[in-house]
Amino acid sequence: MRTYQARINLTEQVSSLLSEYACLYGIIERTLFAETIAQNIKPESVKNTYLKRFSITARQFNAVCRNLKGKADSIKERRNGLITESSQRINKAEKVISVLEKKLKSFPNSLDSAKRKLALHQKKRRLHILQVKHSAMVQDKKDNIIRMCLGSKKLFHAQYNLDKNGYAHHSEWKKDWEQSRNSQFYVLGSKDETAGCQGCVATKTADGFLLRLRLPEHVDSTSKYLQLPISLAYGSDGFAK
């Protein structure tokens, strides 16, 4: 099996159409998460409603649904490890606190007692934070709650310290935030479809491929398909015509 990567040379018009597609995809993804997965509802149950609501094909809905469920499953799988790691950090903090408390009792009037009291105070604060976070994760697992930040948690928190993160105004951050949330879309294929994917059909050309991308109805275009030529820097001779 070979894997290829290539950049598409985009005109302003093509870039605009792809951005509209990505924006719609992002809206559907966030809506689907809020209305189903976040409420322990199977996302497939709203499929017919979403096809009419967003004017998309069944395959386009399946792409959003499959990708979103994959993210949710990844969070569930990672959560077990995070809970284990959290328990280990709590145990370590408790041992450090125990050592500091013993030293303070043994040498209550030593020159370092003030520093040890401060260190002990900070360690106890840290322990409390760890315990709160740990309890929240355990409860989320028990209640089967999935928390997801679509757009990157790091970038979301950047709005609370604009200067440190290189933003002069909140509007600059918001522009990057919206771009991050609407920067990609996923196309789902199937072996029983034309060229393995009705949503994006690849046709072999002399130096690469011609992609025929099926656009959602709400994307402002004169055609429901977008043609995207892809040139490969190497390896194109490995494909059958």
Sequence and secondary structure as in RCSB ss.txt:
>XXXX:A:sequence
MRTYQARINLTEQVSSLLSEYACLYGIIERTLFAETIAQNIKPESVKNTYLKRFSITARQFNAVCRNLKGKADSI
KERRNGLITESSQRINKAEKVISVLEKKLKSFPNSLDSAKRKLALHQKKRRLHILQVKHSAMVQDKKDNIIRMCL
GSKKLFHAQYNLDKNGYAHHSEWKKDWEQSRNSQFYVLGSKDETAGCQGCVATKTADGFLLRLRLPEHVDSTSKY
LQLPISLAYGSDGFAK
>XXXX:A:secstr
           HHHHHHHHHHHHHHHHHHHHHHHHTGGGT  GGGGHHHHHHHTT  HHHHHHHHHHHHHHHHHH
HHHHHHHHHHHHHHHHHHHHHHHHHHHHHHHSTTSTTHHHHHHHHHHHHHHHHHHHHHHHHHHHHHHHT     T
T HHHHHGGGSTTTTT SSHHHHHHHHHHHHTS       TTSGGG TTEEEEE SSEEEEEEE  TTS  SSSE
EEEEEE SS GGGS  
